[in-house]
Amino acid sequence: MKKLCIFDLDGTLASTLESMAVAANRVLREMNLPEQPTESFKYFAGDGAKELCRRCLRAAGDAECSQYEEMYRKYREYFSETCMYKVVPYEGIPELLEKLKAAGIKISVLSNKPHAQAVDVVETLFGKGYFDAIQGQTDSVPRKPSPIGANRLAEHFRAEKKDCLYIGDTATDMETGKAAEMETVGVLWGFRDRKELEESKACHIAEKPEEIFLFAMEKED
């Protein structure tokens, strides 16, 4: 049985596409650039707000990202207002988390969102103190796929790497877990598809949240 489950946030615990799309498209409108479909944010997201802004600009026709500074500044401002817009946990996630907690497994979040926003979203959705730890991007915890955040969470709970399960929905997440030398689970209800998760060498692929509990409870050989 694992001692610690580390969850990605966007596309893993919660559906957050519209919160990002509404903020980014507001900026694009103000910059007289074409708005982008909400579905496109499945590929814009995953590597932090800076990369999301660059991907938005390229898709909108600014191939050189010449307006990046303005885009990023305004996006951060507007996203602080919309970070909970239509954000809900995925079906089956609350039940999964309850089962993990009942089994005595620590649950934590590692997100590429700025730390304050990651905490705000998680605590708004699940309640203050529900997760044992929440870690967003800070000056000392660089964005994934750096393993620093995952390793710090493991150290905080005094969990060996073999006792940790890292769960996410993108290649970036699988790279993070691999770099941290942890067992990984790629989920299919998020932003990316099975092909990306398989190519990024996910240890397991989950079609439903309940499967994560089974992976967490597996005994070592």
N, C-alpha and C positions, 0 to 999 in steps of 0.2 A: 504493500500500500504506500502511496505517496504521502509526504508530509506537507507539501506546499503545491498549490496550483497557482500559476501566474497567468492572468488573462490579459490579452489585448482588449482595448475598449471598442473603438469604432469598427463595426463589422463583425465583432465577435460577441460582445455582451449586449450591445445596443445598435439599433438602426439609426444612424446619424447623418445619412446622406443629405437629407433636406436641410438640416441645420447649416451644413457647409455650403450647399448650393445657393441658398437664399442670400447668404452674406456675400459670397463671391460674385454672384450675378448682379447684386446691387452695385458693387464696385465696377464691374464691366460696363453696366449701363451708364454710370457717371463718366466713364472714360470713353464713351461712344464706341465700345467694342461689343461684338455679338455675345449675347448670353449663351451659356452652355447647358445642354440637357442634364437633368439631375442624374441620370444613369451614368453620365460620363465621369461623375465624381467618384465612382467606384475605382477608377484608374488614376484620378488626380490625387486621391487620398492615400494615406498609408505611410508616407515618408515625411510627415511634418508639414506645418503651414507654409513654410518657405517654398518647398517643392510643389505643394498644391498650387500656389500662386503662379509659379513658373509654368506649370503644366496648363493652367487656365489661359495664361497669356499666349502660349504657343498655339493652343487650340483655337483661340480667338483671332489669330493672325499676326500676333507680335512675335515672330520667330526668334528675334534677338532678345526678347524680354526687356526691351528698352524702357518699359514703364513699370518695371518690377518694384522699385522702391515705393512708388505711390500705391501700387496694388497691394503690397504686403502691409503697408501702414494702415490703409483703409480696411483691408480684410480683417486685421486683428481688432480694429475698433468695432466694426460691425458684428464680427463673430462673438465678441463679448456680450452683445445684446441678443444674439440668436442661437447661442450654443445649446439651448434646450428646445429649439423649434422642432416640433413633431418627433422628438427623440423618445423612443420607447425600448424596453428590453425585448430581445427576440423571444418568440414563443418557446417555452421550455427552459429558459435560462433561470428564472426565479426558483423553479423546482429543483434544477440541478444544483444551484448554490446551497439550497436548504439541505440537500442530501449530503453534499460535501462537508458542510458545517456539522451536521449530525454525526458524521463519521469521524470527526475530529481533525479533518484536513484543513489547514490554513488556506485562506483565499486572498489573493492580492491582484492588483491591477497595475500594468505597465503600459503607459500610453505615450505616443509622440505629441499629444496635445501639451501646451504649456501646463505646468504643474497645477496652477490655481484653477484652470478650466477643467482639467481632468478630475480634480477633487470635487468641483462644483457639480459636474455632470453625474459622477458616480454617487455622490451623497444625495443629490436630488432624486435620482432614480431608485436608489436602494436604501437610503437612510444613512444618517451620520453614524459611523462606527460599525456599519454592517460588514464591510470588508476589513480584514486584518491590517491591510496596508494599501496605500494608493501612491503610485509614483508616476509623475508626468515629467516632461522635459524641463531641465533646469541647466544652469551654467555648469554644474558639476556632474550632471547625468545627461550625456548627449543622446540625441535621438537614436532610435533603433535603425540599423541592425547592430549598433554597439551593444555588447553584452553587459556593460557596466550596470545598468539598471536592474537587470535580471540577477546578476551576481550579488548586488547589494541587498536585494530582497531575500535571497537565499541566506546570506550572512546574517541578516537581521533576525531570521527565524532559526538560525543555526541548523539549517537543512543542507545536507550534502547534495551535490548536483544530481546524483542518481535518485534522490528522493523528491525531485522537483518535476512538475509537468508544466510545460509552456504551451499555451493555447492561443492560436491566432488564425487570421483568415488570408494572409498574404505571404508572398515569398520573403518579404522583409521580416515578417514574424518568424518564419522557419529559419532564416539565416541568423536571427537573434538567438533563438533557442539552441541552434547548433553551435554558435560561437560561445555560448555559455555552457556548452556540454551537457545540455538537458534533453530529456525526452520531449518530443514535440507532437502536437496535435493540430492538424489543419482542419478548419471548419468550412463546410460548404454552403452555409446560409449567409455568408458575408459578402465581401466585395469582389472576390476573385473565384476562379473556377478550379475544378479538380486537376486539370492539366498543370496549372501553375504550381499547385501544392505538391503534386507528384514530382515535377521537375526540380523543385526546391528541396526534395528529399525529406518530406514530412514523415515522421515515424509512424503516425496513424492519421487517418482521415475520418472525420466524423460527419455523418449526414444529419444527425439529430443531437441536441445537447445531452440527452440521457446517455449517449455512448461515452461521453467524457468521464462520467462517473465510473463506468466499467474499466476504462483505461487507468483511472486513478487508483482503483482497488485491486488491480492485477498484482499478484505475488511475483516476486523475483524468482528466476530459475535457480 
